[in-house]
Amino acid sequence: MPQLPDDLDAVAVRTWCSLALEALGRERAEIDAINVYPIADGDTGTNLYLTVESAAAAVEAVFAAHETGATAPATADAVRAMAHGALIGARGNSGTILAQLLRGMAGVLADGGDAAHLRLALTSAADAARQAVAHPVEGTVLTVAAEAAQAARGEEPDLRTVVTAAYEGARAALARTPEQLAVLGRAGVVDAGGRGLVAVLGALVETVTGQAPVQGPRTASGNTAKAPVTVDGGSVVGLPVGGTPVEGVTEGGLPASAPVEGPLDCPEDGSAGPAFEVIYLLEARDEQVARLRTRLDALGDSLVVVGGDGLWHVHVHVDDAGAAVEAGVEAGRPYRIRITHFATESGHDVRVQAEPAQRAVVVVVPGDGLAGLCTEAGATTVIARPGEPPASGELVDAIRRAHAREVVLLPNDAALRHTAAAAAEQARTEGVRVALVPTRAAVQGIAALAVHEPDRGFDEDVVAMTAAAGATRYAELAVAERQSWTMAGICQAGDILGLIDGDVAVIGADVPGTARTVLDRMLAAGGELVTLVLGEDVPDALADALEEHVREGHLAVDTVVYRGGHQRAPLLIGVE
């Protein structure tokens, strides 16, 4: 039996993330089904799952960096990674708020993980989340978070006692949400975001006690099972408890005998909701974000802006999606922009869907420049920012956005192999035929995309793309961060490293000289086409010099140059 933690150290944080992801995976569909506020789009459970998946992946990356060490990572590193992962991977209104809750906790837990710090962390989380929402509403996840923090405040300084009290307080608050928010009462369900938070806190209980807690909402009197609420003028139904349907309630949490009339996604004043959900990450200064909040608040509703230290996650529902994005451009640099169009039919929110295409390509790219290039070629792109590899949920998201019966997935990174495989498997369960071409670099993805022909047979197309990728050798230049041993010898901090097919082959003093040596080594085995992808700070003169070097030293070899934008490596090289 594993040793139970006396405080929330890095190992406990890792376990918490893993258990929270498992819990949300089990409850995702049921949380989706009871999602009626602020938009009845049935994705709260999925959004929370994807947000926690990103947080868990960030924590795993911290542990992977310490694999060769004798000690685990510092607690501060683990909780900050958790918060950062949740921030960059947050989905929807609920995921954005959860990211801020985790960020609020991380700010305190970085200084200590004992019971006293945890009580402060829960309070900090609840306060931070409430401040991030432009117009807080009671009966939502904000209320559940506040009640969890309040329940933990008066407890003895024992970690297990504090965690359990917070969980029980959250359950009691969740059971009361239909009394506080009319739309929940009409539907006979508890708040979906609040139920997700209870699942996350339940995972924390299991982390520190070793036992999974009692599931489901709890009444103020302490009873579990049926927490009665009044629906349709007096009929009483039970709320869904712990994933088990209760008499009078459908599996999704809606009263079987009391169908909800009218739009569930309307504000409490009954007005119609905005047409678009706009989400993006934003690099901006604090003072710019303050002005952004004011402008977005005037454009729509469900505004949540979370983050800090120059990186923010913006979520808003608006009628003018372009204006919401433009506001982000004026404030700083928005990226990972996602716009969802809502339409209203018979009072129920639905997504606008066209007939799916027969085939599409989803490609992961390291920068904005290649994203534009691949988009022009008809592909759906996912940008992998430096230090921010996409989670499987983001790849599944892209496969859904591609909206095709058949999808070819190009991960373009050996480290994404398992992530891409998981995304492909998930998409297959949703009825999409997915082929994963194991591209290990962006230049291999470009080569595969160049031979893609959607009109030929799927298997034939996949074989041709795989062959093109496999025939492309790849290299990249990197700057050594510290002294270390490599396959090419010992490098010093600041040296330019030339990696060919993933291994360090050249150690140089500058980018131009190292690039020429790498090209010569790659072309020594032959080649017909050289592809150069330049980072955003690399001058065009380098591309001109390298193109001339290839022309003079290697006959009948063509060179093509692309701008990669903000990418990890200053130069990517492909040889076909």
N, C-alpha and C positions, 0 to 999 in steps of 0.2 A: 504493500500500500504506500503510495507516495506521501512524503512528509508534507503536512499542511503548513502554509506560511503563517508566520507571526506578524508579518507586515507585507504590504504590496511591493515586493521587489520585482526585478525585471522578469524573472521566471514566472511569477504570479500574473503579471500583466500579459505575458505571452499566453498563459493558460486561459486567462479571462477572455482574451480576444478569440481564441479558438472555440471555447465553449459558447460564447455569445453568437459566433457565426453558426455553430451547430444548432443552437436554439432557434435562431431566426430562420434557418433553413427548414426546420421542422414546422414552424408556424407561419412561414411566409404566405402561403396560399390563403390561410384563414384570415390573416391580417389584411391581405389585399381585399378579401371579400367584404370586410366590414368598413372599408375606407369610404366614408361619405363626406368628410370635411377636411380641408376647405374645398376640394374638388373630388367628386365621386368618380375617380378614374381608376380605382382598383389597383394601385401600384405601391401603396405605402410599405407593405411587407417586403416587396422586391427592392424598393429603394433603400430601406434600412439594411437589408442583407448586403447589397452591393457596397454600401458605405462602410459597413463593418468588415467586409472582405478586403477593401482597400486598406483599412486600418491594420488588420491582421497581417497583410502582406508587407506593410512597412515595418512592423515589429519583427517579422521573420527576416527581413533584409538586415536589420541591426544584428540579430543573432548570427546570421550567415557571415557577417563581417568579423565576428569574434570566434569563428569555428576553430581557428588555430591557436587561440589563447586558452589559458588555464582557467580563466574566470568568466562569469557571465557578464553581459553588458551592465552598465550602471542603470539604476532605476530611472534616472532623469532621461537617459537616452531612449529607453523603451517607451516611456509615457509620452515623450515629445514626438517620437516616431508614430505612435498610435494616433495622436491628435493630428499630426500633419497628414498621415495617410487618409484619415477620415475627411479632412478638409479637401484634399485634392480629388478624392473619390466620391464625395457627397452627391446623392441623387435626390431630387425632388425636395419638397418643403420639409418632409420629416427627416430625411437624411441630412439636410443642411442644419437643422436644429440639433440633431444628434451630434454632428461634428462639433458644434459649438459647446455642447455639454461636455464632450470629451476634452475639448481644448480647455474649458474652465477647470476641469478636474486636473489635467496635466500640469497647469500652472502651479498648483499646490503640491501635488504628489511628487513633482520633481525635487522638492525639498525634503520629502519624507513620506513613507507609506504606512505609518502606524495609524492607530484608530483616531487620534486627535487630528492628524492631517487629513484623514479620509472624511471626517465630519466637515472640516473646512472646505475640502474639495467638492463635496456634494452641494454645499451652499454656494460656492463660487460658480459651479456649473449651472445651477438653477438661475442665478442672477445674470450670468453671461448670456444664457439662452434667451431670457426675457428681454434683455437689452438689445439683442440682435434682431428681434422681431419688431417691425414698425408699429403694429397695433396688436398687442398681446390679447388673446381671448381665453377666458377661463373655460375649463372643461376640456382642455387639450393637453398635449404632452408637457406644456409649460407648467400646468397645474400639478400634474403627476410628479414632475421633477422637484417642484417646490415642496410638496408634501413629503416626498422621500427625504429631502434634506431636513425638514422640520422634525420628522420622526426620529432621525439619527442624532439630533442635537443634544437631547437630554440623557443619552445613554452613557453607561460607564465606559472608560477608555479601554475597551476590549474590541479587537478588530471584528471578531465573529458577531458580537452583540450589535455593533454599529451597522455592519452590513445587513444583518437580518432585519434590524429595525427599519432601515431604509427601504428594503424590499417590501416589508409588510405595509409600511406607510404608502408606498407606491401602489400596491394592490388595492388598498382601501380607497385611495384617491381615484384610481381607475374605475372602480365600481360606481363612484358618484358622478362620473363625467356626463351620463345621460341627463342628470338632473340640472346640470350647469349649462349645457349646450343643447338648444332645442332640436337641432337637426339630428343629433344622436338619439334623443328621446323619441322622436318621430320614427326613426328607423329601428329602434330597439337594440342598439349596439353601443359598446363602449368606444372611446376614441382609439383609432387604429395606431396612431403614433404613440399614445400612452401605453398601449398594450405592447408595442415593440420595446419601449423603454423598460417595462416590467420584465420582459424576457432578457434584456441585457443585464439588469440588476440581478435577476435570478441566476445568470451565469456567474456573476461575481460572488453570490452566496455559495454556489457550488465550488468555486475556486478556493475560498477560504475555509469552508467547512467540510468539503469532500462529499457532500450530499446534495442532490438536486432538490430544490425547495418545492413546496406545494405550489401548483400552477393555478392560473386563473385569477380573475378579479376577486377582491375580498370586500365584503360589506363593512360599513362603519362599525357594526357591532361585532365583527370578527368572524362571521359565518362565511364559508365558502359555498360552492355549488351555486344555487339560484340566487342571484342578486336582483330582486324584482324592480322593474321600472314600469311606468305607465305609458302605454302606447294606444293611440287611436281612441282617446277619450275615456280610458278607464280599464281596458283589458290589460292583464298583467302577463308578461312573458319573462323567461329567464334569459340572462345574458350568456353568451357562449363561454364556457369555462374550460381552460386547459386543453382546448382542441376537441372536446367532446360535446356534440350537440345536446342541447337541453330541450325538454318537451316544449313544443310551441315555437321552436326556433329552427330555421333551416341551417344547413351545415355552414353557410357563409355568415351566419349571425343575424339574418333578417327574419322578422316574425313571419312564420308560415301563413298565419291567418290575417296578417295586417300589412299588405303591400303598401309601400310608400308612394304617396301621390306627390307629383310636383318635383322640381329640380332639387336635388340634394346638395348641389354645389353652389347654391346661391348664398350671398351674405345674409346675415340675420334680418336685414331690412327687406329681403325678398327680391332685390334687383338681380339682373342677370350678371354672370361672371364674365371676365375678360376672355378673349379668344386664344391667347398664346401663353405658354409657360416659357420663360427665358432663363437660362442658367449659364453662367460662365465663371471661370477663374479670372482673377484680376490682379495684376501687379500695379500697386498704386500707393501713394503716401496717405497717411491718416487724414490729413486735411482735405484731400481730394475725395476720399470716401465719404466724409461728412456731407459734402455737397452732392455727391452721387445719391446718397440716401434720400435727400430732399427731392431731387429731381425724379427718381424712380417712384417715390411715394405718390407724387402727383400724377404719374402715368398709369398706375394700376393698384393692385392689392397683393396680399400674401407676400409682402416684401420681407426677405430675410437676408441680411448681410453679415457674414461671420468671417473670422480670421484675425489677422494682425501681423505686425512685423513685415509689412510690405506685400503680403499675399492674402487675398480675400476670395471668398466664394459668394457669388451673388445669385439670388433666386427671386423672381418676381413674376406675377401674372399680369399681362397687359394686352391691350388691343393693338398697340403699335409696336411690334417686335423690333423693327428697325430703330425706332427712337430709343428703346431700352439698350440696344447694343451701342448705338452712337453715344449714349450717356457714358457707357463704360470706356469707349475710346477717348472721350474727353477727360476722363478721370485718370486713365493710365493705359495699360496694355491688356486687353481682354483676350483670352484664348480658351480652348476647349468649349466653344460656344455651342449650346444645344437649344434648339427652338422646337417646341411641340405645339401643334395646332389643335385646339379643342373645337368641337362642333356640338350643337345641342339638338337632339332629336327627342321628341316626346318627353322633354323634361329631364332626360338622363344624358350624362356626359359620355361621349364616345370619341375615339380617335378617327380622324379622316384617313381612310385607307384606299389607295388605288389598287387595281388588279396587280398582283406581284409580277415582276419581270421573271423571265425564265432563268437568267443567270446573272451573277454579279461577282465582283472581286472586292474583298476587304483586305486592305494593306496597312501595316504598321510602318510609320515613317518617323525619322528622327528630327524633322524640322518642318517649319512652315513652307519652305520653298518646295520641298519634295511633295508635301501635301497638295499644293496647288497643281504640280505637274501630274500627280496621280489622279487628282479629281478631274482634270481636263481629259485624262484618258478614260474616264468613266468609272473609276474605282471609288469605293467608300473608304475614307482614311481615318486612322487613329494615330494621333501624334504622341510619340514617346518622348517626353521632355527629359533633359539630363537629370538623372537621379529619380525619375518618376515613371517607372515602367508601368504600362497599363495592366490592370487586373483582369481576370477572366470575365468579370461582369461587364467591363467596358468593351471587351471584344464581342460579347454576346449582344450588347447594345448596338454595336456597329453592324453586326449581321442582321439584326432586326431592321435597322435603318436602311440597309441595302434592299430589303423588301423583295426578295427573289426566292424562287423555288430551289435554285442551286447556287451555292456560294463557294468560291475558291478563296481560302484564307492564307495570306502571306505574312507571317510574323516578323520576318527580317531580323531576327535576333535569336541566337542559340539559347539564350537564357529564358526566352519566352516559349520554349517548346512545350513544356508541361502546361503553362497557362493557356496557350492556344489550343492544346488538345482538350483541356477541360471545357473551354468555350465551344469548341466544335461539337463535343458530346452533348452539351446542354442544348445547343441549337438543333441538333438532330432529334432530341426528344420533343421539340416544338414543330417537327415536320419538315425541317429544312435539310436538304441534302448538302452536306459540307465536305469538301476535300481540303485537307491541310497539306500545303506544299512546304516542306521544312526549310525555307530560306533562312540563311544565317546572317545576312547583311542586306542593307538597303539596295546596294547595286545588284544583288541577285534578284530582289523583288522587281527592280526596274526591268531587268532582262526578261523575267517571267511575264510581266505585264505587257511587254512589247510584242510577245507572240500570242497573247490571248485573243481568241476568236470565238465570240459567244454563239455564232451560228453553227459551229461544228458540234459533234457529240461531246457530252460532258467528260467522259473518260479520256477521249482523244485530246481534248483541250488541256486537261490536267497533266497528261503525259508530256505534251509539248512544253507546257510551262515549267514542269519539273526538270525536263531536260535542259531548257535554256538556263535555269537557275544553277543547275549542277555544272554546266559548262563555263560558269563565270567564277573566276578566282576573285577574291576580295581582299582588300587591305584598308587600313586606316592609320592615320597619324594621331599620336596622343602625347601629352606632356607628362613626364614622370613627376609624381608628387613627392617621392622620397627615394632615398638610396635603396636599391633592392637587386636581387639576383634575377637574371632573365636568361632565356635560351640563347641570347646573343651576348651575354656577359653581364657585368655589373653596371647598372646605370646610376646616375646621380640625380638628385632633385633638379628639375628644370631641363633635363635632357629631352630631346625629341625622339619618341619611339615609333618605329615603323612596324606595325603588326600585319603579317600576311597570313590569311586563313586562321586568324585568331591567336597566333603565336608571335612573340616579339622576334623579329628577324634582323632589325637594323636599329642601332643606337646612334643618333646624330646630334649635331650642335644646333641646327636650324631647320626650319620647315622645308625650304627649297631643296637643300642638299639631301636631306633625308628622303624627300619625295622622289627625287631623281634616282637615288639608289634603289628604292623600293620598286619603281617602275622597271628599271633595268633587270632586276632579279625576276620579276614576274614575267616580263616579256622574253626572257632567255628561253623559256619553255614554249614560246610561240604565242601568237595572238593576232586578232584581226581588228578588235575595237577596244579602245580604252575609254572608260567613263570616269570623269572627275566630278565629285560633288564638293563644293566649297562651302565652308562655314561662313557665318555672317561677317566675321571680322577679317576674313582672308581677302586680300586685294585681287582684282582681276588680272593684275600683272603676273601673278603666280601661275594662273591658268594659261596665260599666253606663253610664259617661259616653258612650262611643262609640255604644252602642245608642240612647241618648236623642238624641244628635246626629243620627243617621240618621233617627230617627223624626220629629224636628222639622223637618229640612231637606229630606227627600226622602219624599214621600208614596208609600204602597203598596209600600215596600221593607221586607222582613223581614230580621231579623238572627239568626244562630245563632252560638253561642260554644262553642269547644272548648278544653280544656287540652292543650297540646302537650308539657308536661314539659320535660326538659332538651334544648333545641334551640338552634341557633346564633342565630336572630333572636328578639328580644323579642316581635315581633308579626308574624303572617302575615295577609294580607287577600286575600279572594277576592270578586269581584263577578260574579254571573251575571245 
